[in-house]
């Protein structure tokens, strides 16, 4: 199963994966909103860093779940 297919499958079948995926998407949209601004305040710069960290943590979690699923086959 290709990565994209596996993500779609786990988003339907795994509540943990679905939650991580949806939160990752929310953080991505928030980052897009920030990057559209021509100038970021110091507070927005901190928010951007936090969003990137949280997004990376979620991405790592999704890949852990994908690895565990593949291993269970």
N, C-alpha and C positions, 0 to 999 in steps of 0.2 A: 504494500500500500504506500503510495506516495505521501510526502509530508502534508500537502494541502488536503488530500483525502482523509488522512488520519486526523488532522485538526478538525475537519468538519464532522467526522464520525464521533470523536471524543466530545466535541461541543454539544452533540445531541445525546450522547450516552453517559457522560461522566459529569455529575454535578460540580465536582471540584474543578475540572478542566473548564467547564462552561463559565463558572464564576470567575476564574482567573482570566479567561479570554475576554469576557465582557468588561472586566475592570481594566484590563490592558487597553482595550479599545477606548474606554472613557478617558484614560490618561493620554492616549494618542491624540484624541480630539482636543483635549485641553492644551496639549503642547502645540498643536497646529494653531490654535487661537492665539497663543502667546507669540509664536514665530511670525504671525501675520502683522504684528505690531512693528512700527518702524523703530521704536525705542522702548526698552524695558526699564522699569524702575528697579531699584535694588531688591525690593520685595518680590517683584516678578521674576527677577533673576534667580532668587532663592527658590521660588516656586518651581521654576523651570528645572533646576537641579534636582529637586525632590521628586518631581514627576518622572524625570529620566531614571532616577534610582529605583523608584517604585515599579516603573515599567520593566526595567531590567530584571528585577526580582520576580515579577510575574512571568516574564518570558522564560527565565530559568525554571520556574515551577512547571510551566506548560511542557517544557522539554523533558523534565524529569518524569512527568506523567506519561508523555509519549514513549519515552524509553521503557518505563515500567510496563506499559501496555504491550509494546513490541516483544519485550522479554517474556511476557506471560503466554505468548502464542506458541 
